[in-house]
Amino acid sequence: MNILFFLKPKSEVAYIYDTDSLRQALEKMEHHSYSAVPIISKKDGHYIGTLTEGDLLWNIKDRNDLSLREAEDISIMDVKRKWDNEPVDVDVNMEDLVNKAMNQNFVPVIDDRKRFIGIITRKDLIQYLCKKLVTVQLEAGGMSIKSS
């Protein structure tokens, strides 16, 4: 199966640039109600990593008395990240994609030039796999599935 079927394109994804400030990241994450966003290079569109709410909270804690005005002067690249969601290439196989999604809320997708092209969410994969499972079960034994 082609993973592009699941792709939420870059144009529909909230992300931040490596040139953004801490305040810009906070505001974008709040606006979209996301707990994590991809960081992309403004220069060449490469995927750099993932910024999480936890990363932001620990950074703010370590700075003690940080105001929003001061947050405008802090580069997002100065915020320590605990881990980054590992990206996949557009030609990744389904098994590897699912394995990545088991440990990440979303999987960044990059093209052959390492440019960020979008994400695949764990939710979308689970929904697809559940539908597939129901179809297989129905075909195997004519089972009745109740929906609640």
C-alpha positions in Angstrom: 0.0 0.0 0.0 1.2 3.5 -0.8 1.6 5.5 2.4 0.7 8.7 0.6 -2.9 7.6 1.0 -2.6 8.6 4.7 -0.5 11.7 4.2 -1.7 15.0 5.7 0.2 17.4 3.4 2.4 20.2 4.7 -0.2 22.8 3.6 -2.6 21.3 6.2 -0.1 20.8 9.0 0.8 23.2 11.7 4.6 23.4 12.0 7.2 25.9 13.1 10.4 27.1 11.4 13.8 26.9 12.9 13.9 30.7 12.9 10.8 31.1 15.0 10.9 32.3 18.6 9.7 30.5 21.7 6.7 32.7 21.8 5.7 32.0 18.2 5.9 28.3 19.0 3.8 28.6 22.1 1.2 30.6 20.3 1.0 28.3 17.3 0.7 25.2 19.5 -2.0 26.9 21.6 -3.9 28.1 18.5 -4.0 24.6 17.0 -4.3 22.7 20.3 -1.4 20.5 19.4 0.9 18.9 22.0 3.7 18.5 19.4 4.7 20.1 16.1 7.4 19.5 13.5 10.3 21.9 13.2 11.3 22.7 9.6 14.3 24.5 8.2 13.1 27.8 6.7 16.1 27.7 4.4 15.6 24.4 2.6 12.4 22.8 4.0 14.3 19.9 5.7 12.6 18.3 8.7 14.7 19.2 11.8 12.8 17.6 14.6 9.7 17.7 16.9 8.9 20.3 19.5 6.6 19.1 22.3 4.7 20.8 25.1 7.0 19.1 27.5 10.1 20.5 25.8 8.6 24.0 26.2 7.5 23.5 29.8 10.9 22.2 30.9 12.6 25.1 29.1 10.4 27.7 30.7 10.9 26.1 34.1 14.7 26.3 33.7 14.5 30.0 32.8 12.6 30.7 36.0 10.7 34.0 35.6 10.2 34.1 31.8 7.7 36.6 30.4 6.1 36.4 27.0 8.1 39.5 25.9 11.3 37.7 26.8 10.1 34.6 24.9 10.1 36.6 21.7 13.9 36.8 22.0 14.5 33.1 22.5 15.1 31.0 19.3 13.2 27.8 19.2 16.5 26.1 18.3 17.7 27.1 21.8 15.0 24.9 23.4 16.3 21.4 24.3 14.2 18.6 22.9 13.9 15.3 24.7 13.4 13.4 21.4 12.4 13.9 17.9 9.7 12.0 16.0 11.7 9.9 13.4 10.7 10.7 9.8 10.0 8.2 7.1 10.7 8.4 3.4 7.7 8.4 1.0 8.6 4.9 -0.1 8.6 3.3 3.4 6.7 0.0 3.7 3.5 -0.2 5.8 5.1 -2.4 8.5 7.9 0.2 9.2 5.4 3.0 9.2 3.1 1.3 11.8 6.2 0.5 13.9 7.1 4.2 14.0 3.5 5.2 14.7 3.3 3.0 17.7 5.8 5.3 19.5 4.9 8.6 18.0 1.6 10.5 17.7 2.5 11.4 14.2 5.2 10.3 11.7 6.9 13.1 9.7 7.2 12.2 6.0 10.1 13.4 3.9 10.9 13.3 0.2 14.0 12.0 -1.5 15.7 15.4 -0.9 14.9 15.1 2.9 12.3 17.9 2.6 9.3 17.8 4.9 6.1 17.0 2.9 3.6 16.2 5.7 2.7 13.9 8.4 0.8 10.6 9.0 -1.1 10.5 12.2 -1.3 7.4 14.4 -5.1 8.1 14.6 -5.5 7.8 10.8 -3.5 4.5 10.8 -5.5 3.0 13.6 -8.8 3.9 11.9 -7.6 2.3 8.6 -6.4 -0.8 10.4 -9.7 -1.2 12.4 -11.7 -0.9 9.2 -9.5 -3.5 7.5 -9.9 -5.8 10.5 -13.6 -5.5 10.4 -13.7 -6.2 6.7 -11.5 -9.3 7.1 -13.6 -10.6 10.0 -16.8 -10.1 8.0 -15.3 -11.9 5.0 -14.0 -14.8 7.1 -17.2 -15.6 8.9 -20.0 -13.3 8.2 -19.6 -11.9 11.8 -22.0 -9.2 13.0 -20.3 -6.2 14.4 -22.2 -3.9 16.7 -21.3 -0.2 16.8 -21.9 1.8 19.9 
